[in-house]
């Protein structure tokens, strides 16, 4: 396949047929040792989130907005982990480093969509807790099943539409020489940095997307929890205060890790430099640790869900005896 020079732009019209994912930067020789913990975390993520979905479906007492949002989060976590981890394991186990351009752009779209959806669901859960604690008498009339369905559909449409330009803009670039990505997944700026033409619009839209979608959600989430803490401190009952803080602390643990990872990865990529090992590893762990540990954190910190798990797993008699 030859190259033809475009006289007006000077950019070669030759398009590379595929990208090569080299793996984690700086540790290519021994990165295969990471395959076992990643595989175990992926299995844990699938099993735990499927268990959450079965438990919420099986237990009538969990048919509440808080758990419906948790069910949506479980679906998103399964999608996020499945988008990334199987390909990484294929690289580590079978040296399957090649990825076609359409497959790479599809992965970019899926990663951004699921990340945005997870951020949106965290916001919905924060609002749910705020209404439950601050306006308990109005909670059933505000957080209805119809409300949950509408806000979930809104989040799906918001993330799907706002994310769509990311892979579209990436696909419009010309990849005429380099095709090796020093990473184990297709990140937007990691891919477009290989382009032979200008990627200013790609970098600008990436920044705008992070600022509007994730930054907006993050600001509203922390504002909600600030209001929640203020409301909790006004409660007269020590037991109610302890229960509210216990529930909210589990949310905050997961939210802080999620947004910390997003900020680290985004700042590193937008800086325009070669992605070092720690942010690259953080990016991989960010796609598997929340899906794996979200169910465990909620199960340990939420009694109703913990009891539901035990019943689904056949331990209901033991629970009832206690």
NORTAZI-V190674 format. One record per residue. OMEGA is omega in whole degrees, -180 to 180 (NA if undefined). Layout:
OMEGA ; OMEGA
This chain:
-178 ; 178 ; 175 ; 180 ; 175 ; -174 ; -176 ; -176 ; -177 ; -179 ; 180 ; 179 ; 177 ; -179 ; 178 ; -177 ; -176 ; 173 ; 177 ; 178 ; -175 ; -177 ; -177 ; -174 ; 175 ; -178 ; -176 ; -174 ; -176 ; -179 ; -180 ; 178 ; 179 ; -174 ; -178 ; 178 ; 179 ; 179 ; 179 ; 178 ; 179 ; 178 ; 178 ; -180 ; 179 ; -176 ; -176 ; -179 ; 173 ; 177 ; 177 ; -179 ; 179 ; -178 ; 179 ; 178 ; -172 ; -173 ; 179 ; -179 ; -180 ; 178 ; -179 ; -177 ; -179 ; -177 ; 174 ; 176 ; 178 ; 176 ; 176 ; 178 ; 178 ; 179 ; 179 ; -179 ; 177 ; 180 ; -179 ; -179 ; -178 ; 177 ; -169 ; -167 ; 180 ; 179 ; 178 ; 179 ; 177 ; 177 ; -175 ; -176 ; -171 ; -179 ; -179 ; -173 ; -177 ; 176 ; -178 ; -180 ; 179 ; 180 ; 179 ; 179 ; 177 ; 178 ; 176 ; -179 ; -178 ; -180 ; -180 ; -179 ; -178 ; 177 ; 178 ; 179 ; 179 ; 177 ; 179 ; 179 ; 175 ; 178 ; 179 ; -180 ; 177 ; 178 ; 178 ; -179 ; 180 ; 180 ; -178 ; -176 ; -175 ; -179 ; -174 ; -178 ; -180 ; -175 ; -178 ; -179 ; -180 ; -177 ; 179 ; 177 ; 179 ; 179 ; -180 ; -180 ; -178 ; -177 ; 177 ; 177 ; 178 ; 180 ; 179 ; -180 ; 180 ; -177 ; -180 ; -177 ; -179 ; -178 ; -174 ; 179 ; -177 ; 178 ; 179 ; 178 ; 179 ; -179 ; 180 ; 178 ; 178 ; 180 ; -168 ; -179 ; -178 ; 176 ; -180 ; 180 ; -178 ; -178 ; 179 ; 174 ; -179 ; 172 ; -173 ; -177 ; 175 ; 178 ; -175 ; 176 ; 178 ; -176 ; 179 ; -179 ; -173 ; -178 ; -179 ; -179 ; 178 ; 180 ; 179 ; -178 ; 177 ; 179 ; -180 ; -179 ; 179 ; -177 ; -175 ; -171 ; -177 ; 179 ; 178 ; 178 ; -177 ; 179 ; 180 ; 178 ; -177 ; 174 ; 178 ; -179 ; 173 ; 177 ; 178 ; -179 ; 178 ; 179 ; -179 ; -178 ; 179 ; -179 ; -180 ; -177 ; 178 ; 180 ; 179 ; 178 ; -180 ; -180 ; 180 ; 179 ; 179 ; 179 ; -177 ; -179 ; 179 ; 177 ; -175 ; 178 ; -178 ; -178 ; -180 ; 178 ; -177 ; -175 ; 175 ; 180 ; 180 ; -178 ; -179 ; -178 ; -177 ; -180 ; -180 ; -179 ; -178 ; 178 ; 175 ; 179 ; 177 ; -176 ; 178 ; -173 ; -172 ; 176 ; 179 ; 178 ; 177 ; 180 ; 179 ; -178 ; 179 ; -179 ; -176 ; -177 ; 176 ; 177 ; -179 ; -172 ; 176 ; -179 ; -177 ; 179 ; -180 ; 179 ; -179 ; -174 ; -177 ; -174 ; -177 ; 180 ; 179 ; 178 ; 178 ; 176 ; -176 ; 179 ; 179 ; -180 ; 176 ; -180 ; -176 ; -180 ; 179 ; 179 ; -177 ; 179 ; 179 ; NA
